[in-house]
Amino acid sequence: MLKKYYSLTKPGVLYGNVITGVAGFLFGASYFQTFDVGLFLATIGGMTLIIASACALNNVLDRDIDALMERTKTRAVAHGDIPVRNATAFSATLGVLGLCILLAWTNWYVVSVGVAGYVVYVWLYGAFSKRKSIHGTLVGSISGAMPILAGYVAVSNNIDSAAVLVFLALFFWQFPEFYSIAIYRRREYAAAGVPVMTVVKGVPITILQIVAYTVLYVASTLLLTLLGYTGWIYFVAMLLLGLYWIRLANEGFTAPDPDAWARRMFHFSLIALLAFSAAISLGAWLP
């Protein structure tokens, strides 16, 4: 049963967000030449609990949709393995613990970002826009960019241009990542009545959006160097990786099998995220 409750936290989503939060903190620590172990543990620990809480509550709110989709129908709440009441209590416990940690040992910027991310993901995205609007991805991408911002402002205690850029990088990254899924899973989304881009506008328009947001992602990562926040080793690494991703994105226009291409785009998006997280963690320390 513990494994079922653990699954409520959506470990893949949870760890991906925690990685970016760690990267944001390390980026701030490298730029400001300081590292507070206690602040790091409180920021990452509290943030992890809040993200886990949001994911668990999302399982509750999405149980009807999840039951209709192949990749989600076995989720614990949708499948009936965990009652709604228990899952809600589990989510609330995690959320309260996480918020208490952030309130006690971080700053108000981190607390504000954490609360905003929770509200946007659970309510504005999960409960409303995901079900009713083609712009659900845009709303969800706001919450998905919050962890790296929280990690950075924990150190900076300020919203500066670097904070804006790391937020934008993760915000833009999520469009090619999710839209790629929406291409090869479009029939499932259509069956569940979820108005994603591929269902409402079609695959060609979605590919155009993927290319545009991939370019914006790459530009935002490179601006960190141009504004003096990272070194040139970081810049060269992000440029080469970015150019390859843009090339791969453009292949979608002529791909004989859009689904196969979309899977490649999705898998590379994960590589891009890990590479960016690693590079930004070291970017200000390297030449």
N, C-alpha and C positions, 0 to 999 in steps of 0.2 A: 504493500500500500504506500510506503514511503516513496517508492519509485514513481507511483502515479502522481503524488503531490509534487514531486520534483519536476515531472513532465509539465505541470501547470505553468511553470516559470519559463517555458519555451527556451530550453538551454541554448539552442543555436542562436536565437535572437538575443538572449541575455548575454552570452559571452562575447558576441560581436559588439554589443554596445559597451560592455565593460572594457574591452580592448581599446576602443576609441577614447573612453574616459581616461584610461591609464595613459594613452598617448598624449591626450590634451594636457594632463598634469605634468608629464615628463617634458613636454614641449615648453610649458611655462617655467618649469624648474631649470631647464637648460638655458633659456633666454635670460631669466633673472638671476642665474647663477646661485640658486638656493634649492635645498631639498629638505623639507620637514617631514620626517617619517610619520609622526603622529597625524599630521594633516593629510598625508597621502592615504593612510589606512582608514581614517574617518571618511574622507571623500569617496574613496572607492567602495568601502564597506557600506556606507549609507546609500550611495547611488545604486549599488547592486541590489540591495533590498527593495528600493523603490521601483526599479525596473522590473524585478521579479514580481512585485505586487501588481504592477500595471499589466504584465503579461498574464498573470493568474486571473485577474478580473476580466481581461479581454476574452479569456476562455469561456467565462460565464456569459458575457454579452453576445459572443459569436456562436454560441452553441447550436443555434438553428441553421446558420450558414455552414458551419463546420460539418454538420451531419449530412450535408448534400454534396460535399466535395471529397473526391477520392483521397487527396493527400491529408485531409484533416478529419475525416469521419471517425478515426479511432482515438481522437483526443479524449481525455478522461471525462470531461463534463459532457461533451457531445455524445459520447458512447454510453454514458450513464454510470461510469465506474466511480465517480465522485459526485455526491449531491451538490446542487447549486449552493445551498446554504453553507456547506462545509468549505467549498471553494471560495466563497465570498469572505468567510471568516479568516481563512488562510491568507487571502490577499490583504485584508485589513490589518492583520497582525504584522505581516512583512512591511507594509507601508508605514505603519505607526513607528515600528522599530527603526526603519531607515530614516524617517523624518526626524526622530529624536536624536539620532547620531549626527545628522547634518546640523541640526539646531545647536547641539552642545559643542561641537568641535570644528565646525567650518565657519564660513562667513555667509552673509545674507545674499550675496550673489549666487553662491552654490545652492542655497535653500530655494531662492526664487526660481532658478533654472530648473531645479528638480521638481518643484511643484508645478511649474508651467508645463514641463515635459509630460508629467503624469496626466494633467488635465487634458492636454491636447491629444495624447495618444488614446486614453481611455474614452473620453467623452466626445471631443470634437471630431476625432477620427473614427474610433471604434463604434460608438453609439450612433453617430449621425452621418458624417460625410462619406464614409466607406459604403454605406448602404444607399445613399441618395444622390451622390454627385460624382461626376467624372473627375472632380478635383480632389477626391479622397487621397490620392497619392501625394498631392502637394501638402495637404494637412498632415498626413502621416510622416512626411519627410521632415517637417518642422520638429516633431518630437524625436525623430531618429538622429537629428543633429545636436540634440541637447547634451548628451553625455560628454562629447569632446569639449563642448563649451564649458560645461561644469568643471571638468578637470582643469582646464586652463584658468578659469576665473578663481578657482580655489587658490592658485598661486598668485595671480596678478591682482586679485581683489579689485578688478576694474574691467570695464568693457572698452577695449581699445581696438585698433584696426586688426590686430592679430586674432582677437576673439571673433570678430566679424568674419574673417577669412576662413578660420577653421570651421566655423559654423556653416558657412556657405559651401565649403568643400564637401562636407558630409551631406548637406541638403541636396546639392546637385548630384552627388554620387548615387543617391537612392533611386533616382528616376530611371537611369539605364538598368540598374539592378532589378527593380521591381517590374518595369515594363518588359524586360526580357522574360521574366516569369509569366507575366500576363499574356505573352505571345504563345508560349507552348502550353499554358494552362487555360487558354481563353474559353474553351468549351466548358470547363468546370465552372469558371466564373459566370458564364452565361446561364448555365443550368441553375446556379445558386441565386441568380438575379442581382449579381454585384456589378455595378456600372463602371468597370475599369475601361481604360482607354481602348484596348483592342476590341472590346465588345461594342462600345458606343461609336468609335471613330474608324475602327478597322486597323489591320496590321500595317499597311503602308504609312499611314499618319503616325502610328506609334513608332515605327523605325525612324522617321524624321525627328520625332521628339527625342528618341534615344541619342541620335547623333548630336543634336543641339545641346542636350544636357551633359553629354560626355565632354564636349568642347568647353562648356562652362566650368565643369569640374576641374579639368586640366588647367585652365586659366587661373582659377582660384588657388590651386596648389602652387603654381609658379609665382604668383604675386607675393607670396610670403618671402621669397628671396629678394624680389625686386624692391620690396619695402624694408629690407634689412633684417628680417627676423630669422632667416636661415642662411646657411652657407651655400657655396656653389656646387659642392658634391651632392647635396640634396637636390639642387635645381636640375643638374644633369640627369640624376636618377629619375626624378619625376617627369622631366621632359621626354626621355626615351620611353618610359612606361606609358606616358600619356599619348604620345604619337602612335604607339602600337595600338592602344585601346581605341583611338579615333579611327585608325585604319580598319580595325576589326568591326567597329560600329558601321562604317560606310559599306562594308561588305553585305550588310543587310539589304541594301537596295537591289542587289543582283543575286542574292542567295537563292539557289534552286529549292532549298528546303528551309523556310523561315524558322520552323520549330528547332531544327538542328542548330542553325546559326544562333538562335536565341539562347539555347542551352550553353553554347560556347561563350556568349556574351555574359551570361549569368555567372558561370564559373570563373571567368576572368575578372569580373567585378569583385569577387571575393579576394582574388590575388591582389588586385589594385588596392583594396581596402587595407589588407595586411601590410603591403609594401608602404603605403602612405603612413600608416600608424607607426611602423618601424622607423621610417625616414624622418618623420616629424619628431619622434622621440629623441633623435640624435642630431637633428638638423642644425640646432644652434651651437652645438659643441664641435661640429665638424667644420673644416674650412669652407 
